[in-house]
Every structure is written in structure tokens, then in C-alpha cells.
Amino acid sequence: MVGGDEERAGFEALAQAGADEDGAVCALARRLKADPKPSDLKAMAALWLHAAAAAPERIGWIYDEAAEGYLGQPVGGPPVPISRAQKPEAIPRAFWTALWELLEEPRPRLEAVNLTTKTAALTGLVSPGMPARVGRTALAFPGVKAAVAQGYPRKFTLEALARCPAGSLGAQFHALIVDNGFDLEVLDREALGLDKLPPPLDYLNARILQCHDLWHIVAGYRTTALHEVAISGFQLGQFGHHYSAMFLAMALTRVAFERPEGGPLMLQTILTAWTHGRRTTPLLGVDWEATWDLPLKDVRAKLALTPYASPFPADIFEQLSAAA
């Protein structure tokens, strides 16, 4: 069992309440950097769950303060309007039941697609008031309103990518999808009913499904276990992506309860990626089809985009698994 009943109850209470005092998250992050105590790691995980499951308006504040405290410098990205005045949504008991069950899943069973599906299911167990707040939060991030105004995204096609010249972004994207047996949009948007979601959630969810693997290439994230965590931090920093907020909170909670010695690796990775996302030109509304024939270096130059500087080897988990 992940945590005893009393420990779980205390964690749930902190995740519900959050933190209101300016500088509180920053101070917690500084303590974690200087002396990574398991109790402080659980407190940070609870605050991330607070943002993901109760108060999405606090995502920018919580992660900016965490990054500043842990990395030792302000994030420096464009300001994201935040509100701590609105009362947090109540986190339903069904959410907690599903979360604890997910955390108790044996690692071999949590393959990428299974984990994605189960984490996405958590987002469906939050309070009915959350979706509207999630949408408003995303619209506060730079470039999101303009991207949403473009309308529901049309699909990319493998046929168009296959016609791209060697060395181009389109050719690299095509190779990533075909060589690895990936689906072009990660999950089926029609099966998920994304077009039936209220705006801007319809656009946001469909757009990130089609751009996730593309952003791996453009922003410099490899398709390894560590960089799947990292790119979630990047996506969260770009537009407050709700699934990424939930995934990161769940991942940090699992580390905090099971393997707290892994906290420094997770925090350094996630918070450098969050900072990278906050400092990078908004990518959501980019006309990617117009860049397919360009070399990757030219696309990055056009977007003034510096690729992610990973603080650890991208394949560190794969190396450790092979060594074991």
C-alpha cells in the first residue's frame, strides 16, 4: 500500500488546501534543493496535485516559484496572469481512489499507452467546475488565444510528410512516426470525442495530440522515458496543458511515496523543462505545414527556439534498466 491511511489523509488535505502565501512554494523548493527530505517532496507533489485537480489558475504561480527556488533564478518567461482568489474546486473521493490505485499499479504494467490512458482518466474525475477553469487558464498563456482563433485543427497526413525532401523537418517527423510504429496523433481524437468538448478544450486537446511528437523533434526532447516526463513540463510551460499537469503531479507523487531518492532527478528535469517551455516562443499556433520542407535548424532559427538542454542523459532510465 502506498502510504498509510493517516499519511494519505494528510496528503489529500494539503492537495485540497494548496498554499496561498507568496514565496511559500519558492521556499519549499529551496529546501528541497538544499536538503531533499521526503516530507518536503510529498508537500511539493501535493501542491502540484492542487494545481492539477483543484485550482488550475495556480499552475503558473506554483511552477514558476518552484522553478525559481529549485534552479536558483527567476523563470524569466512572459507573465502568465494568475488568480489565487477563486476558491479551489473540491477534489472528489473518486479521484483519490483512482489515483491511489494508479500509484499501486506494478511498474511492468504501466507501459506508455496504458499510463497515458489511466492518467487521462484522472482528468475526467475532477470536479465538474474544473473544465471551464482549465480552459480559462490555458487562454491566459501567451499565444493561446491567437492559436485557438485559427479553429479546430485539420489533421496532418503521412502522405504529405512522405513527400518532404531529405533532411527537412517533415522528413524527420515522418521517420519518427514510421520507424517507431507511432500513431500520427498519439490517440484517436474522434474516439475521444475531442470535437465535442467546449472551446477552447476542443482545440487544445486535439492540437497537442497532433503536435506532441513534432514538438519532441523541434524542441529537442528525445522519445525516452525521462524526456517524456520532461516534455510534459515543456507542454505545461507552453500553455498550462491540463493532462501534463496531472501527469507530472501523479509522477512526482509516486516518486515521493515510493522512491524519494529520485526526487532531485525528477525536479531538476521537470523544472528545467517548464522553464524551457515558458521561455520558448509559443508553438501552439505555428503553421507547421509551411515548415515541412525546411531543415530543422532553419525552423528553429525562424522560431528563435533553443533546444532543451537536458540536465541528465536522456536515456538514463533505459541505461539503469539495462544495467539491472
N, C-alpha and C positions, 0 to 999 in steps of 0.2 A: 504493500500500500504506500502510495506517495504521500508522506506526511501523515501524522496522526490527526484525529478529529479536532483537537484543540488548535493544532498548528494550522490546519486548513481553515478553521473558522476565523482565526486572526488574519490570515492572508486574504480571505474573502472580504473581511471588514475593511482592510486597508485599500483593496482594489475598488471597493464601492465608494469609500470616502475620498480617496485621492489626497492631493496636497494643495493648499491654497497660498501658502506663504512664498513670496518672491525669494528666490535664491535657495529654497529648500531642496529642489532636485539637484541643483548645481553642487550644493554642499554634500549631498549623498553621493554624487558621482566622484567628488574629490576624495571622499573617504574610501570608496571602492578602489580608486586608483592607488592610494597610499597603502591601504590595508584591506584587501578584499575578503571581508567577513561574510560568511553565508547568510547571516541575518540581514545585512545590508543588500546583498544580491537579491534576496527574496523581496525586500522592500522596493527595489527598483523594478523587479518583474511585476509586482502588484500595481505600481504606478503606470507601467506600460499597458497592463490589462485595463486599468481605469480608463485610459485614453481610448482603447480599442472597443471596450464593451459598455462604457457609461458616459463618457464625455469627449467625443472626438474633437471638439473645439480646442482641447488642450494638447493635441498632438504636437503642434509647433512649439509650444512653450516647453513641454516636458522633454522633448528630444533635443531642442536647442540648448536647454540648460544642462541636460545630461552630457551632451557633446562638449560643451564648454568646460564643464567640471572635469570630465574624464580626459579630454585631449589637451586641456590647458590653454585654450584660446577660443574666442567667440567664433561661431559658425560663419558669420560674415555674409550669409546669403541675403537676398531681398527679404524685407519684413513680411511676415505672414500674420495678418490680423488674428488675434486670439480673443476668446471670451472665457473668463472664469466665473462670470456672473450667473450663467444659466445652471440650474440645478442638474446634477448628474442623473441620468436615467437609472432606474433600479435594474440591477443585473439579475435576471430570473434564475430560479433554482435549477431549471432545466439546463441552463448554460453551464452552471458549475458541475452538474452531474456529468455532462458530456465532456467538459474539459478534463476532469479528473480521470474519466475513463480513457480519454485520448492519451493522457500522460502515462497511464499504466500499460499502454499497448507495448508489447515486446518490440524492440528495435527492428528485428528482422522483418516484422510485418509492416513497418512504416516505410514502404517504398514511396518514391516521389509522388506518383499519381494518387496513391491511397492517402498520403499525408495531405496533399492538396485538397482532395475531396473532403476529408474529415475537418480540416481547418476551415474550409469554405462553409461547411455545415454549422460551425460555431457562429459564423456571422449571421446565420438565419435564426439563431436562438436568443438574440439580444432583444431588448425592449422594442415594441412597435414604434416608439418615437425615434429610434436611432437612425433609420434610413434617411429621413429628411435632414437630420443634423449632419450626417456623413456627407450628403450632397452639398450642403452649405459650406461645410469645412473645406471640401475639395475646391469649391469655387473661389475660396479666399487665397489659394496658392497662385503664384504668378503664371500667367499664360493659360490658365484652365478655362476661364470664361470664353476667350477667343477660340480655343480649341473646340469647346462644346458647341459654339455657334456654327461650326462647319457642318453639323448634322451627323446623324448616325453613320459610323464609318463603313465604307464599302470594303469588301474583302480583298486582301492580296491574293495573287494566284501563283502557283508554281510554274505555270506556263510562261508568265511574264518574267519571272525570275530566271528561268532557264535560258531566256534569250539574251541575258545580260553578258557583256564581254568579260573575259577572264580578268581577274584582279579587281573587279568592281564590287561595290557593296552588295548589289543584287546577287552576284555570283557567289559571294561568301555566305550570304543569307540562304541561298538555295542549297549550298553544300552542307551547311549546318543542319538544315531540316532533313534533307535526303540521306546524308551519310549516317545520321544518328537515328533515323526512323522516327523523327518527331512529327507531331501534327502541326500544321502551319499556324493554328491558333490555340495551341495547348489544350483547350477544351472546346466542345461544340457549343457555340453561342446560341444556336436555335434550341438545342436540347435544354439549355439552361434558362431559356426564355428571357434573354437579356433585353431583347427589343420591347418586352412588356414592362420593364422596370420604369419607374417615373424618372424624368430627366432631373439632374444630369447623370444619374446612375446608369442609365441605359448606355449612353456614350462611353462613360468612364470604364465600365466593366468590359465592354466589347473592345474598346481601343487597347487596353492593356493586355488582353488576351492575344491580340494580333501583333503587338509590339514587344512583348516580353523577350522573346528570343532575339529579335532585332536589336533591342537595347543591350543585350549581352555583348553583341559584336561592337556596336558603336561606342558604348560607354566603357568597354574594356573589362567585362566580367566573364570569366570562363564558366563553362557548364559543369562545375564541380560542386560537391556538397557545400563547401564553405562559401563559394561565390553565389550559390542560390540563396543562402542567408544574406550575403552582402547585397545582392541586387534588390532584395526586399527592402533593405534600408534605403537604397537609392530611389526606388519607386515611391517609398513613403516620403522621402525628402522632396521629390518632384511634385507630387500632388495629393499627399495625405491619403494614399491608397489604403482603403479600409482592410482589404484582405491582408496586405503586408503588415499593417498594424496588428492584426490578430495573430498572424503567423509569428511575428517577432516576439510578441508578448507570450505566446504559447511556448516558443522555443526557449526564451530566457527563463520562463517558469520551470520548464523541465530541467534545464541546467541547474537552476538554483536549488531544486529539491533533490536531484539525483547526482549531479557531478559539479558541485560548486567550484571545484578547482579549474573548471573550464570557463568560468565567468570572465576572466581577463581576455581570453581569446575572443569570446563572443562579443563582449562590449567594445573592444577595440575595433573589431571587424564591422559591427553594425553601425557604430557611431562615426567611423571614418566614411562609411558608405552613405549614411544620412547626410553628412556634411558635403560629400561629393554631389549628392542629389540636389541639395539646397543651393550649391554654388554653380551648378551646371545650367546652361540655357534650357528653358522649358522645352521638352521634347514631344509632349503630347500632341501638339498641333502641327508638327512638321509634315510637309508634303513629301513623304518618303518615296513615293513613286517617282518623283522628279529627281531623286538621288540615286536610283538603282544603278545607273551606268557609270557613276563616278567612283574613283578609287576611295577606299576608306579614309585615307589621310586627307583627301580633299573634302570629304563630308565633314570630318572632324574640324578641319580648318574653317569651313563655312559656318559651322555652329559654334566656333570658338570653344570646342569641347576637349578637355584634357582627360584621357582615360584614367580609370581608377588605379590608384597606387595601393596594391594590396599589402597590408602590414604583415601578412603571413603567406607562406606558399599556398597558392590556390588549391592545390591538391593535398593539403596536409591531412585531411581525414582519410583520403584514399591511401596515402602513404602509411598512416598508422594502422589501417585495416590490413594492408598487405604485410606489414611487419608482424602483426599479431598472428 
